[in-house]
Each structure stands twice: as C-alpha cells, then as structure tokens.
Amino acid sequence: MKQPLIFSVLSFLSILSVSLVHSQTTAKYPTSFTVSKDGSGNFKTIQEAINAVRDLSQVQVKIFIKNGIYHEKIVVPSYKTKVSLIGESKEGTIITNNDYTGKAFPGKDLLGRDKFMTFTSYTILVQGDDFVAENLTIENTAGRVGQAVALHIEGDRSIINNCKLLGNQDTLYTATENSRQYYKDCYIEGTTDFIFGEATCVFQNCTIKSLTNSYITAASTRPGQAFGYVFFDCKLISDSATKVFLGRPWRPNAKTVFINTEMGSHILPVGWDNWRDTANEKTVFYAEYNSKGPGANAAGRAKWSRQLSGKELQNYTLENIFREQRVWIPSL
C-alpha cells in the first residue's frame, strides 16, 4: 500500500520541478526603467537603476534618464550586460564626479591603497558587455590636477552615441585589448593623452577638442591586434592650443589612424611623437588618409608615420576592424 504513495509523491515533485523551471524561463523582467531626480521615475539615481537590471541580461535594457545633474560614481559590473543609458538630452543630462590620481579617500581599498589611481578615478566604469550610452554628458570636473578619467570602458561591444565626454588629462580610458568600442557623433575634450588605452575603437563623425598644447591619443595597442584607434570623418579643434600632436605611444605597437579628418591649425606639422623612445618608431602604426584643413601636412609628418594608399583604405571597414572574436557591426 505504500508504493503508490511513494510514486504519487515523486510524481508531484516532478511536476513541481517542471513547473518551477517553466516559471523561471517564462518570468518577465523589466526591459526599461526611468531615472529622475524629482522622484517621478522608477529611481532617483542611475546606479540604483543599473543594479535593478537582471544579471547577465539577454535583452537590451534601456534606462531613460531625465535631465538633471547626477553627482554619481557609477559602476556597470561585468554581470550587468546589455545596459543602455539614454539621456533626455546631451546638454541637460549630466553625470559628474571629480576624483583624480592622488586624491585621498576614506579608509583603504582591497589592496591597501588610500588614494585614487588613474584606473579608479572614473566617473563611469563599464565592465559589462553590450553597453550603450546616448544623449549624455559624462564629465570629470577635478580640473588640471593630473589623471582624472570621465569614462572608463572594459566591456566588449560598447556604443557611445551623441555624448559629450569632458575632462582634462585622461578623459577617456578605452581599456583592455579584448574590448571593441564605437563612438559616433560625440564631443570629446581634454588636455594630455585624453583618449588612451588598449581597446579597438572607432570614432565616427566626432569632434575632438584639445584644451592645451599636448597629445590627443595615447594608444597602447597590444601586439597581434589588427587595429587600435580609427577616426573617420572627425574634426580636431582648439580655441587656444597651438602645438598639439595627433598621438604618442603609451606602449610599443600603438596603432592610430585618421581618415578623412579635418585638422585645425593647432596640429603640429610633424603630427606624431615617439614618447622619447626611438625604438617606438619601429613598432607603431601611425597613419592618415586624406587629412584636411590647416593641420593637414602629409609632407611634413614624422617619417616613420604613414599615408594610406587607396588600396589600404579598403581594409578600414567596421566589419574588418571589429572582426576579432566574432564579427560585430554596431547598430543604433
């Protein structure tokens, strides 16, 4: 008489297990949130909204951010994938912080340090894949006190569209060699090496403003990477600077290419710097194609830089540049 009871219990447990699995796979998770400082949205802070995104999300989750000044230090951790931060307007939605290298913070970090470093000075740190930012200003207002990062991206397949990135030294840190990043219709300003790092990045139709005489890029492309930084149809501008280099190699093997870029008179005729090491001249790939404006000077450029041929230009497509791992074509 006991056997049917056992079978009945086992049958019940089996049905319950299937039911739980089914409920987990069909559960509905929010695909959008609204952040507003006045409390009219789902959250008052951007970080709260990011924390509410399902871990390892398989769908893009849009976080709409109302106009306002958000004093936050934001982290998008590696397990928060497919996060989109969408501002109400580029001018009116401002994410701001002011940490910088050497600034003291209360207590100590996990490594026993009690001061910020370049890599921890960010306003926004992105570690999750498939991150999108649109219609935002991201700034570090520390001033001219040394390295102070506004945006630091480590995740793969990031898209930054119609954003303003404001800072001084080290405004944009494009970290890690396995990271692919696409910047479209952005405004980026800074002083020294204000676009720097290892990632493979495309900047399309962006305005790049130098605030002082210094260097725009400091790529640290790894050996074996086919591409580093590629600028398409960008504008290089300045109000007061008169002696600006296109780039210098933070590490050997740096790769930076400007294609159809309009260059102001602040760009030096030599164009490129070897970071006080002639050995870098043998490993870097610094090149241009059809540079325009008063800062364009093919004949005067550093002899170890390149002018691309029409045939070489054909290699510079999004599909080719972002082919590592598996092909990724950014779409907005």
C-alpha positions as CSV (number, residue, x, y, z in Angstrom):
1,M,0.0,0.0,0.0
2,K,3.0,2.3,0.5
3,Q,4.3,2.1,-3.1
4,P,1.5,4.1,-4.8
5,L,2.0,6.8,-2.2
6,I,5.7,7.0,-3.0
7,F,5.0,7.2,-6.7
8,S,2.4,9.8,-6.0
9,V,4.9,12.0,-4.1
10,L,7.6,11.5,-6.7
11,S,5.1,12.4,-9.4
12,F,4.1,15.5,-7.5
13,L,7.8,16.6,-7.1
14,S,8.5,16.0,-10.7
15,I,5.5,18.2,-11.8
16,L,6.6,20.8,-9.3
17,S,10.2,20.8,-10.6
18,V,9.0,21.2,-14.2
19,S,6.6,24.0,-13.1
20,L,9.4,25.9,-11.4
21,V,11.7,25.6,-14.4
22,H,9.0,26.8,-16.7
23,S,8.2,29.7,-14.4
24,Q,11.9,30.7,-14.3
25,T,12.2,30.6,-18.1
26,T,9.0,32.5,-18.7
27,A,9.4,35.1,-16.0
28,K,9.1,38.6,-17.1
29,Y,11.9,41.0,-16.3
30,P,11.7,44.8,-16.9
31,T,13.3,45.9,-20.1
32,S,13.2,49.6,-19.2
33,F,13.5,51.9,-16.2
34,T,13.3,55.7,-15.8
35,V,15.6,57.7,-13.6
36,S,14.5,61.2,-12.4
37,K,15.9,63.3,-9.6
38,D,12.5,64.5,-8.6
39,G,11.2,61.0,-7.9
40,S,8.8,60.8,-10.8
41,G,10.7,57.8,-12.3
42,N,11.4,54.3,-11.0
43,F,14.7,55.5,-9.4
44,K,16.3,58.7,-8.3
45,T,19.9,57.6,-9.1
46,I,21.4,55.9,-12.1
47,Q,23.3,53.3,-10.1
48,E,20.0,52.1,-8.5
49,A,18.6,51.5,-12.0
50,I,21.7,49.6,-13.1
51,N,21.6,47.4,-10.0
52,A,17.9,46.6,-10.9
53,V,18.9,45.2,-14.3
54,R,18.7,41.4,-14.4
55,D,22.2,39.8,-14.1
56,L,23.6,38.6,-17.5
57,S,20.6,40.0,-19.3
58,Q,20.0,38.6,-22.8
59,V,18.0,41.6,-23.9
60,Q,19.0,45.2,-24.1
61,V,17.6,47.1,-21.0
62,K,17.0,50.8,-21.5
63,I,17.5,53.2,-18.6
64,F,15.9,56.5,-19.5
65,I,17.5,59.4,-17.6
66,K,15.6,62.7,-17.2
67,N,17.5,66.0,-17.5
68,G,19.4,66.9,-14.4
69,I,22.9,66.9,-12.8
70,Y,23.7,63.4,-11.3
71,H,26.6,63.5,-8.9
72,E,27.5,59.8,-9.0
73,K,30.4,57.5,-9.4
74,I,28.9,54.7,-11.4
75,V,29.9,51.1,-12.0
76,V,28.3,48.8,-14.6
77,P,29.8,45.5,-13.3
78,S,30.7,42.6,-15.6
79,Y,27.5,40.7,-14.8
80,K,25.3,43.6,-15.8
81,T,25.2,43.1,-19.6
82,K,23.2,44.9,-22.2
83,V,22.7,48.1,-20.3
84,S,21.7,51.2,-22.2
85,L,21.9,54.7,-20.5
86,I,19.7,57.1,-22.5
87,G,19.6,60.7,-21.5
88,E,16.8,63.1,-22.2
89,S,19.3,65.5,-23.9
90,K,23.0,65.6,-24.3
91,E,23.3,69.1,-22.8
92,G,20.8,68.6,-20.0
93,T,21.6,65.1,-18.7
94,I,24.9,65.4,-16.9
95,I,26.7,62.6,-15.0
96,T,29.6,64.2,-13.0
97,N,32.3,63.3,-10.5
98,N,35.7,64.7,-9.5
99,D,38.1,62.0,-8.4
100,Y,41.7,62.1,-9.6
101,T,45.0,60.4,-9.1
102,G,46.4,61.1,-5.7
103,K,43.1,62.2,-4.2
104,A,42.6,60.6,-0.8
105,F,39.5,58.6,0.1
106,P,38.3,57.4,3.4
107,G,39.8,54.1,4.5
108,K,41.7,51.8,2.2
109,D,40.8,49.6,-0.8
110,L,41.3,45.9,-1.1
111,L,44.9,46.4,-2.0
112,G,45.6,48.7,1.0
113,R,45.7,51.9,-1.0
114,D,44.2,55.1,0.4
115,K,44.3,57.2,-2.7
116,F,42.7,57.1,-6.1
117,M,44.7,56.0,-9.1
118,T,44.1,56.7,-12.8
119,F,42.1,53.5,-13.1
120,T,39.9,54.2,-10.2
121,S,39.3,57.9,-10.8
122,Y,36.5,57.3,-13.3
123,T,33.0,58.9,-13.2
124,I,31.6,55.9,-15.0
125,L,33.3,52.4,-15.2
126,V,31.8,49.9,-17.7
127,Q,32.8,46.3,-17.2
128,G,29.7,44.7,-18.7
129,D,29.4,43.8,-22.4
130,D,27.0,45.4,-24.9
131,F,26.8,48.7,-23.1
132,V,25.2,51.7,-24.8
133,A,25.2,55.4,-23.8
134,E,23.2,58.0,-25.7
135,N,22.4,61.7,-25.3
136,L,24.5,62.2,-22.2
137,T,27.3,64.3,-20.8
138,I,29.8,62.4,-18.8
139,E,32.4,64.6,-17.0
140,N,35.2,64.6,-14.5
141,T,35.5,68.1,-13.0
142,A,38.6,67.5,-11.0
143,G,40.4,70.1,-13.2
144,R,44.1,70.2,-14.2
145,V,45.3,68.1,-11.3
146,G,46.6,65.1,-13.2
147,Q,44.9,62.0,-14.4
148,A,41.1,62.2,-13.9
149,V,39.0,59.8,-16.0
150,A,35.5,60.6,-17.1
151,L,34.6,57.3,-18.9
152,H,36.5,54.0,-18.4
153,I,35.3,51.1,-20.6
154,E,36.5,47.5,-20.2
155,G,33.5,45.6,-21.6
156,D,33.1,44.4,-25.2
157,R,30.8,45.8,-27.9
158,S,30.2,49.3,-26.4
159,I,28.4,52.0,-28.3
160,I,28.7,55.7,-27.3
161,N,26.3,57.8,-29.4
162,N,25.8,61.6,-29.3
163,C,27.5,62.1,-26.0
164,K,29.9,64.7,-24.5
165,L,32.9,63.4,-22.7
166,L,34.6,66.2,-20.7
167,G,37.8,66.2,-18.7
168,N,41.4,67.2,-18.8
169,Q,44.2,64.6,-18.6
170,D,43.0,61.1,-19.4
171,T,39.3,61.9,-20.2
172,L,38.5,58.6,-21.9
173,Y,40.1,55.3,-20.9
174,T,39.5,52.6,-23.6
175,A,40.8,49.7,-21.5
176,T,41.6,46.1,-22.3
177,E,42.7,44.5,-25.6
178,N,39.5,42.4,-26.0
179,S,37.3,45.4,-25.9
180,R,35.6,46.8,-29.0
181,Q,34.1,50.3,-28.8
182,Y,32.2,52.5,-31.2
183,Y,31.9,56.3,-30.7
184,K,29.5,58.2,-33.0
185,D,28.7,61.9,-33.2
186,C,30.4,62.5,-29.9
187,Y,32.3,65.5,-28.5
188,I,35.4,64.7,-26.6
189,E,37.7,67.2,-24.9
190,G,40.8,67.2,-22.8
191,T,44.5,68.1,-22.3
192,T,47.1,65.3,-22.3
193,D,46.6,61.8,-23.7
194,F,42.9,62.3,-23.3
195,I,42.0,59.3,-25.4
196,F,44.1,56.4,-24.2
197,G,44.2,52.6,-23.8
198,E,44.4,49.2,-25.4
199,A,40.9,48.7,-26.9
200,T,40.0,48.6,-30.6
201,C,38.0,51.8,-31.1
202,V,36.2,53.6,-34.0
203,F,35.4,57.3,-33.7
204,Q,33.0,58.3,-36.4
205,N,32.0,61.9,-37.0
206,C,33.3,63.0,-33.6
207,T,34.6,66.4,-32.6
208,I,37.9,66.2,-30.6
209,K,38.9,69.4,-28.7
210,S,42.4,70.0,-27.3
211,L,42.3,72.3,-24.3
212,T,46.1,72.8,-24.2
213,N,49.3,72.1,-26.1
214,S,49.8,68.4,-25.7
215,Y,48.8,65.0,-27.2
216,I,45.4,63.8,-28.3
217,T,45.8,60.0,-28.2
218,A,48.0,57.6,-26.3
219,A,47.1,54.1,-27.6
220,S,48.6,51.0,-26.1
221,T,47.6,48.5,-28.7
222,R,48.8,45.0,-27.9
223,P,51.0,43.0,-30.3
224,G,48.8,41.0,-32.6
225,Q,45.9,43.4,-32.6
226,A,45.0,44.3,-36.1
227,F,43.6,47.7,-35.3
228,G,43.8,50.3,-32.5
229,Y,42.2,53.7,-32.8
230,V,40.5,54.6,-36.1
231,F,39.0,58.1,-36.6
232,F,36.5,58.5,-39.5
233,D,35.3,62.0,-40.7
234,C,36.2,63.7,-37.4
235,K,37.1,67.3,-36.6
236,L,40.1,68.2,-34.5
237,I,39.6,71.7,-32.9
238,S,41.0,74.0,-30.3
239,D,40.4,77.5,-29.0
240,S,43.8,78.3,-27.6
241,A,46.2,75.4,-28.2
242,T,48.8,75.9,-30.9
243,K,51.1,72.8,-30.6
244,V,49.2,69.5,-30.5
245,F,50.4,66.1,-31.5
246,L,48.0,63.6,-33.0
247,G,49.3,60.9,-30.7
248,R,52.2,59.2,-28.9
249,P,52.6,55.5,-28.0
250,W,51.7,54.7,-24.4
251,R,53.2,51.3,-25.2
252,P,55.1,49.9,-28.2
253,N,52.9,48.7,-31.1
254,A,50.4,51.5,-30.7
255,K,48.1,51.9,-33.7
256,T,46.2,55.1,-34.6
257,V,44.7,56.1,-37.9
258,F,42.9,59.3,-39.0
259,I,40.8,59.0,-42.2
260,N,39.1,62.0,-43.8
261,T,39.7,64.1,-40.7
262,E,39.6,67.9,-40.6
263,M,42.5,69.2,-38.6
264,G,42.8,72.7,-37.2
265,S,46.0,74.7,-37.2
266,H,46.9,73.6,-33.7
267,I,48.0,70.2,-35.1
268,L,51.8,70.3,-35.5
269,P,53.3,69.6,-38.9
270,V,55.2,66.6,-37.6
271,G,52.0,65.1,-36.3
272,W,53.3,62.3,-34.2
273,D,55.6,61.9,-31.2
274,N,57.7,58.8,-30.2
275,W,57.4,59.3,-26.4
276,R,61.1,60.0,-26.1
277,D,62.0,56.5,-27.4
278,T,63.1,56.0,-31.0
279,A,62.5,52.2,-30.6
280,N,58.8,53.0,-30.7
281,E,59.2,54.3,-34.3
282,K,59.8,50.7,-35.4
283,T,56.7,49.2,-33.8
284,V,53.9,51.8,-34.0
285,F,51.4,52.1,-36.9
286,Y,50.5,55.8,-37.2
287,A,48.7,56.7,-40.4
288,E,46.4,59.1,-42.2
289,Y,44.3,59.2,-45.3
290,N,43.0,62.5,-46.9
291,S,43.5,64.7,-43.8
292,K,42.1,68.1,-44.5
293,G,42.4,71.6,-43.1
294,P,45.3,73.8,-41.9
295,G,46.6,71.0,-39.7
296,A,47.0,68.5,-42.5
297,N,50.5,68.2,-43.7
298,A,51.4,64.9,-45.4
299,A,54.8,66.1,-46.5
300,G,55.8,67.3,-43.0
301,R,54.7,64.4,-41.0
302,A,57.2,62.2,-39.0
303,K,59.0,60.0,-41.5
304,W,58.0,56.9,-39.5
305,S,54.3,57.6,-39.9
306,R,52.3,56.5,-43.0
307,Q,49.9,57.9,-45.6
308,L,47.5,55.2,-46.5
309,S,47.0,54.2,-50.1
310,G,43.6,53.8,-51.7
311,K,44.0,50.0,-51.6
312,E,45.0,50.1,-47.9
313,L,41.9,52.2,-47.2
314,Q,39.7,49.3,-48.2
315,N,40.7,47.4,-45.1
316,Y,39.1,50.1,-42.9
317,T,35.5,48.9,-42.6
318,L,33.6,48.4,-39.4
319,E,33.3,44.7,-40.3
320,N,37.0,44.4,-40.7
321,I,38.0,46.5,-37.7
322,F,35.6,44.7,-35.4
323,R,36.1,41.2,-36.7
324,E,38.1,39.9,-33.7
325,Q,36.5,37.0,-31.7
326,R,33.4,37.2,-33.9
327,V,32.3,40.0,-36.3
328,W,30.4,42.8,-34.7
329,I,28.7,45.6,-36.6
330,P,27.5,48.3,-34.3
331,S,23.9,49.3,-34.8
332,L,21.9,52.1,-33.2
